[in-house]
Amino acid sequence: MAYFKAGKAALGLPDAEKSLELSPNDPATLDKRGSSFEALGRREEGIADFRRALSKDPNMQGSKVGLKRLGIAP
């Protein structure tokens, strides 16, 4: 998330991928990777991660907001 906040979303993707290898159903990591994908213009991948995060934890506000930004109802 530090890379994302610094405007360097692409640099954070390898960390998110490694985290998901270790814990593939972690909604927080899915949310963060979804935000990175969104920032990189990888819309469909962002949507998929936001939806997957919400399927694991329906209260993930970041994923709800991310979907809204992308024009998708959560």
N, C-alpha and C positions, 0 to 999 in steps of 0.2 A: 504494500500500500504506500510505502514511502516513495517508491519510484513514481507511482501514479500521481501522488500529490505534488511531486516535483516536476510534473509534466513529461515524464519519461516512462509512460505506460509499457512500452515494448520491453524495457529492461526488467520489469517485474514479472513478465510472463514466465520465464524459466523457474522462478521461485514458486509461483502459483502451481505450475505443472508438477514440480517436485512435491509440493505439499499435497496435491491431489493424488499422487502416486502412493503416498503414505496413508492418506485418509480420504478416499475417493468420494465420500458422501458428506464432507464438511461444508455446510451451507455458507459459512462465512468466507471460505476460500472460493467457493463457486461465485459468490456475490462479488468479491474483489476481482476475480478473473473476468467476470461479466463486465464490470466497469472498465477494465483495461481493454477488453475487446471493443467496447463501445467507443472509447477514446481513440482507438486506432481505426475506427470506421468499419470494423468487422461486425456489422449489425446482427446478422443471423447467429453468429457464435455468442454474442452478448445476450441475445434473447434466450438462447438455449440454456446458458448458464444461469441467468436470472430465474427462468422457469424451474430449472432443476433445484436451485437453492430454495425456492418457495415450496417445492414439493417435499423437501426435507424439513423446512421450518417455515410455515405459513406466515410467521411474524417478521420475516426479514424485510425491514423497511427499505433498505438500500436497493433490494431487488425490485420491490414494488415501484419505487421511484424511477429506477432504471428503465423498467418496462414502460412506464408512463412517458418518459423522455423519448423513448423510441416509438411512441404512438400505439402501444399495445396495452390493452386492459389486463391488469394483474389477475 
